[in-house]
Amino acid sequence: MTQIAQILGILLNVLWWIIIIQAVMSWLIAFNVVNMGSDLVRNVMYALDKMTEPVYRPIRRVMPDLGALDLSPMVVLLAIMIVREVFLRPYLY
């Protein structure tokens, strides 16, 4: 069971960083620090969107529409923290 908990912990850690990187990239794009005209930036954002959309979709269905403010990444990060502390902590530490 410890190995499964370690693998799940690693996967949650990777998802955590993917969400953080996506949030920072979206802020950089929103404030015109990074240009979406660049093929590299466009491909990175496309890949990040494809990785996180299946995770965000159920949350976006439940949460109310707040216009341009998307709180689903914050909800997912909070859920990752809860899973780590409540379910994985007894097996990893």
N, CA and C atoms as a LAMMPS dump frame, in Angstrom:
ITEM: TIMESTEP
0
ITEM: NUMBER OF ATOMS
279
ITEM: BOX BOUNDS ff ff ff
-5.0000000000000000e+02 5.0000000000000000e+02
-5.0000000000000000e+02 5.0000000000000000e+02
-5.0000000000000000e+02 5.0000000000000000e+02
ITEM: ATOMS id mol type element x y z
1 1 1 N 0.817 -1.199 0
2 1 2 C 0 0 0
3 1 3 C 0.859 1.259 0
4 2 1 N 2.039 1.168 0.6
5 2 2 C 2.922 2.328 0.643
6 2 3 C 3.375 2.726 -0.758
7 3 1 N 3.642 1.755 -1.618
8 3 2 C 4.075 2.066 -2.973
9 3 3 C 2.965 2.764 -3.751
10 4 1 N 1.74 2.315 -3.576
11 4 2 C 0.615 2.961 -4.255
12 4 3 C 0.453 4.389 -3.758
13 5 1 N 0.601 4.595 -2.461
14 5 2 C 0.508 5.938 -1.893
15 5 3 C 1.629 6.825 -2.417
16 6 1 N 2.819 6.279 -2.574
17 6 2 C 3.937 7.063 -3.111
18 6 3 C 3.686 7.446 -4.559
19 7 1 N 3.187 6.522 -5.356
20 7 2 C 2.887 6.817 -6.758
21 7 3 C 1.794 7.869 -6.855
22 8 1 N 0.747 7.712 -6.059
23 8 2 C -0.33 8.696 -6.05
24 8 3 C 0.178 10.056 -5.588
25 9 1 N 1.062 10.067 -4.607
26 9 2 C 1.661 11.318 -4.146
27 9 3 C 2.463 12.006 -5.238
28 10 1 N 3.226 11.239 -5.987
29 10 2 C 4.006 11.806 -7.096
30 10 3 C 3.084 12.359 -8.171
31 11 1 N 2.031 11.61 -8.518
32 11 2 C 1.09 12.089 -9.54
33 11 3 C 0.371 13.36 -9.089
34 12 1 N -0.009 13.417 -7.824
35 12 2 C -0.65 14.631 -7.312
36 12 3 C 0.32 15.803 -7.307
37 13 1 N 1.587 15.53 -7.006
38 13 2 C 2.601 16.587 -7.035
39 13 3 C 2.8 17.118 -8.451
40 14 1 N 2.818 16.239 -9.431
41 14 2 C 2.952 16.66 -10.836
42 14 3 C 1.736 17.494 -11.255
43 15 1 N 0.54 17.03 -10.896
44 15 2 C -0.667 17.787 -11.222
45 15 3 C -0.648 19.159 -10.555
46 16 1 N -0.181 19.219 -9.314
47 16 2 C -0.066 20.484 -8.585
48 16 3 C 0.774 21.478 -9.387
49 17 1 N 1.954 21.028 -9.846
50 17 2 C 2.849 21.931 -10.568
51 17 3 C 2.308 22.284 -11.951
52 18 1 N 1.62 21.371 -12.599
53 18 2 C 1.005 21.692 -13.892
54 18 3 C -0.021 22.804 -13.723
55 19 1 N -0.829 22.74 -12.674
56 19 2 C -1.839 23.77 -12.43
57 19 3 C -1.175 25.105 -12.099
58 20 1 N -0.13 25.092 -11.292
59 20 2 C 0.582 26.33 -10.95
60 20 3 C 1.197 26.957 -12.195
61 21 1 N 1.843 26.158 -13.02
62 21 2 C 2.463 26.665 -14.25
63 21 3 C 1.402 27.23 -15.18
64 22 1 N 0.269 26.555 -15.299
65 22 2 C -0.804 27.055 -16.155
66 22 3 C -1.33 28.389 -15.643
67 23 1 N -1.489 28.532 -14.338
68 23 2 C -1.984 29.788 -13.769
69 23 3 C -1.001 30.926 -14.027
70 24 1 N 0.271 30.684 -13.822
71 24 2 C 1.283 31.722 -14.061
72 24 3 C 1.325 32.099 -15.537
73 25 1 N 1.281 31.088 -16.396
74 25 2 C 1.284 31.373 -17.839
75 25 3 C 0.06 32.193 -18.242
76 26 1 N -1.099 31.877 -17.689
77 26 2 C -2.303 32.638 -18.054
78 26 3 C -2.207 34.079 -17.571
79 27 1 N -1.591 34.294 -16.406
80 27 2 C -1.393 35.67 -15.938
81 27 3 C -0.422 36.411 -16.835
82 28 1 N 0.651 35.748 -17.239
83 28 2 C 1.624 36.386 -18.128
84 28 3 C 0.986 36.739 -19.469
85 29 1 N 0.121 35.893 -19.954
86 29 2 C -0.585 36.18 -21.209
87 29 3 C -1.578 37.317 -21.017
88 30 1 N -2.298 37.305 -19.895
89 30 2 C -3.302 38.338 -19.638
90 30 3 C -2.681 39.722 -19.53
91 31 1 N -1.472 39.815 -18.974
92 31 2 C -0.81 41.103 -18.815
93 31 3 C 0.166 41.413 -19.95
94 32 1 N 0.078 40.668 -21.041
95 32 2 C 0.881 40.863 -22.249
96 32 3 C 2.388 40.807 -21.994
97 33 1 N 2.793 40 -21.035
98 33 2 C 4.211 39.764 -20.827
99 33 3 C 4.687 38.713 -21.825
100 34 1 N 3.816 37.751 -22.095
101 34 2 C 4.095 36.692 -23.055
102 34 3 C 3.068 36.81 -24.173
103 35 1 N 3.524 36.67 -25.399
104 35 2 C 2.668 36.842 -26.566
105 35 3 C 2.139 35.497 -27.051
106 36 1 N 0.817 35.401 -27.198
107 36 2 C 0.219 34.163 -27.715
108 36 3 C 0.507 33.964 -29.206
109 37 1 N 1.087 34.948 -29.838
110 37 2 C 1.46 34.794 -31.238
111 37 3 C 2.623 33.841 -31.432
112 38 1 N 3.36 33.598 -30.375
113 38 2 C 4.487 32.684 -30.435
114 38 3 C 3.981 31.237 -30.477
115 39 1 N 4.537 30.459 -31.385
116 39 2 C 4.13 29.056 -31.506
117 39 3 C 4.431 28.263 -30.233
118 40 1 N 5.564 28.54 -29.613
119 40 2 C 5.935 27.825 -28.402
120 40 3 C 4.94 28.096 -27.276
121 41 1 N 4.602 29.35 -27.066
122 41 2 C 3.66 29.717 -26.009
123 41 3 C 2.291 29.106 -26.292
124 42 1 N 1.849 29.187 -27.521
125 42 2 C 0.553 28.634 -27.894
126 42 3 C 0.513 27.126 -27.668
127 43 1 N 1.577 26.414 -28.057
128 43 2 C 1.624 24.962 -27.879
129 43 3 C 1.684 24.566 -26.406
130 44 1 N 2.436 25.327 -25.606
131 44 2 C 2.522 25.031 -24.177
132 44 3 C 1.165 25.239 -23.525
133 45 1 N 0.489 26.328 -23.821
134 45 2 C -0.825 26.584 -23.233
135 45 3 C -1.843 25.547 -23.704
136 46 1 N -1.762 25.149 -24.958
137 46 2 C -2.664 24.122 -25.475
138 46 3 C -2.45 22.798 -24.729
139 47 1 N -1.186 22.425 -24.526
140 47 2 C -0.879 21.176 -23.825
141 47 3 C -1.347 21.245 -22.368
142 48 1 N -1.114 22.376 -21.719
143 48 2 C -1.553 22.527 -20.332
144 48 3 C -3.074 22.486 -20.233
145 49 1 N -3.761 23.118 -21.181
146 49 2 C -5.225 23.079 -21.185
147 49 3 C -5.737 21.658 -21.384
148 50 1 N -5.116 20.909 -22.27
149 50 2 C -5.545 19.529 -22.512
150 50 3 C -5.305 18.635 -21.298
151 51 1 N -4.26 18.924 -20.524
152 51 2 C -3.974 18.119 -19.342
153 51 3 C -4.909 18.444 -18.182
154 52 1 N -5.309 19.69 -18.058
155 52 2 C -6.094 20.09 -16.888
156 52 3 C -7.596 20.132 -17.138
157 53 1 N -8.031 20.212 -18.362
158 53 2 C -9.47 20.314 -18.647
159 53 3 C -10.285 19.147 -18.079
160 54 1 N -9.832 17.885 -18.181
161 54 2 C -10.627 16.795 -17.578
162 54 3 C -10.771 16.92 -16.059
163 55 1 N -9.826 17.567 -15.413
164 55 2 C -9.902 17.759 -13.967
165 55 3 C -10.837 18.921 -13.634
166 56 1 N -10.783 19.971 -14.432
167 56 2 C -11.595 21.169 -14.175
168 56 3 C -13.059 20.979 -14.555
169 57 1 N -13.344 20.191 -15.563
170 57 2 C -14.698 20.092 -16.119
171 57 3 C -15.771 19.767 -15.073
172 58 1 N -15.597 18.737 -14.214
173 58 2 C -16.652 18.464 -13.225
174 58 3 C -16.837 19.605 -12.225
175 59 1 N -15.763 20.275 -11.898
176 59 2 C -15.85 21.385 -10.947
177 59 3 C -16.559 22.568 -11.583
178 60 1 N -16.267 22.839 -12.838
179 60 2 C -16.92 23.963 -13.523
180 60 3 C -18.414 23.728 -13.707
181 61 1 N -18.83 22.47 -13.794
182 61 2 C -20.261 22.166 -13.896
183 61 3 C -20.994 22.522 -12.613
184 62 1 N -20.338 22.319 -11.483
185 62 2 C -20.974 22.537 -10.184
186 62 3 C -20.889 23.992 -9.738
187 63 1 N -19.756 24.65 -9.986
188 63 2 C -19.551 26.015 -9.504
189 63 3 C -20.359 27.013 -10.322
190 64 1 N -20.804 28.093 -9.686
191 64 2 C -21.523 29.124 -10.428
192 64 3 C -20.578 29.878 -11.37
193 65 1 N -21.132 30.426 -12.424
194 65 2 C -20.351 31.182 -13.4
195 65 3 C -20.022 32.554 -12.818
196 66 1 N -18.743 32.849 -12.683
197 66 2 C -18.305 34.13 -12.143
198 66 3 C -17.705 35.025 -13.216
199 67 1 N -18.06 34.786 -14.447
200 67 2 C -17.539 35.597 -15.546
201 67 3 C -16.114 35.224 -15.869
202 68 1 N -15.23 36.212 -15.857
203 68 2 C -13.835 35.984 -16.219
204 68 3 C -13.038 35.323 -15.102
205 69 1 N -13.59 35.267 -13.884
206 69 2 C -12.889 34.679 -12.752
207 69 3 C -13.154 33.176 -12.698
208 70 1 N -12.108 32.388 -12.848
209 70 2 C -12.223 30.928 -12.822
210 70 3 C -11.557 30.407 -11.548
211 71 1 N -12.374 29.904 -10.645
212 71 2 C -11.854 29.414 -9.372
213 71 3 C -11.608 27.908 -9.358
214 72 1 N -11.843 27.236 -10.471
215 72 2 C -11.656 25.787 -10.499
216 72 3 C -10.205 25.361 -10.231
217 73 1 N -9.169 26.073 -10.692
218 73 2 C -7.811 25.655 -10.313
219 73 3 C -7.589 25.71 -8.796
220 74 1 N -8.153 26.726 -8.149
221 74 2 C -7.996 26.832 -6.705
222 74 3 C -8.707 25.683 -5.984
223 75 1 N -9.869 25.293 -6.486
224 75 2 C -10.607 24.175 -5.895
225 75 3 C -9.818 22.878 -6.068
226 76 1 N -9.226 22.688 -7.229
227 76 2 C -8.438 21.473 -7.47
228 76 3 C -7.198 21.456 -6.572
229 77 1 N -6.52 22.586 -6.427
230 77 2 C -5.359 22.641 -5.548
231 77 3 C -5.746 22.352 -4.103
232 78 1 N -6.879 22.872 -3.673
233 78 2 C -7.363 22.598 -2.329
234 78 3 C -7.69 21.112 -2.164
235 79 1 N -8.306 20.511 -3.165
236 79 2 C -8.618 19.081 -3.113
237 79 3 C -7.339 18.242 -3.063
238 80 1 N -6.318 18.641 -3.804
239 80 2 C -5.039 17.921 -3.77
240 80 3 C -4.439 17.997 -2.373
241 81 1 N -4.491 19.178 -1.759
242 81 2 C -3.964 19.322 -0.399
243 81 3 C -4.714 18.435 0.587
244 82 1 N -6.031 18.368 0.454
245 82 2 C -6.837 17.541 1.353
246 82 3 C -6.507 16.063 1.167
247 83 1 N -6.4 15.626 -0.078
248 83 2 C -6.08 14.212 -0.34
249 83 3 C -4.71 13.868 0.218
250 84 1 N -3.759 14.754 0.028
251 84 2 C -2.414 14.498 0.559
252 84 3 C -2.419 14.366 2.077
253 85 1 N -3.061 15.312 2.753
254 85 2 C -3.023 15.338 4.211
255 85 3 C -3.898 14.265 4.847
256 86 1 N -5.078 14.037 4.298
257 86 2 C -6.012 13.112 4.944
258 86 3 C -5.744 11.662 4.554
259 87 1 N -5.538 11.41 3.283
260 87 2 C -5.451 10.033 2.817
261 87 3 C -4.02 9.511 2.664
262 88 1 N -3.097 10.359 2.231
263 88 2 C -1.752 9.867 1.957
264 88 3 C -0.797 10.029 3.126
265 89 1 N -1.047 10.971 4.009
266 89 2 C -0.138 11.238 5.11
267 89 3 C 0.154 9.997 5.968
268 90 1 N -0.845 9.179 6.32
269 90 2 C -0.528 7.993 7.141
270 90 3 C 0.404 6.995 6.461
271 91 1 N 0.404 6.974 5.149
272 91 2 C 1.227 6.006 4.42
273 91 3 C 2.607 6.53 4.073
274 92 1 N 2.751 7.841 3.98
275 92 2 C 4.013 8.398 3.519
276 92 3 C 4.923 8.834 4.658
277 93 1 N 4.379 9.14 5.803
278 93 2 C 5.23 9.678 6.891
279 93 3 C 5.223 8.771 8.08
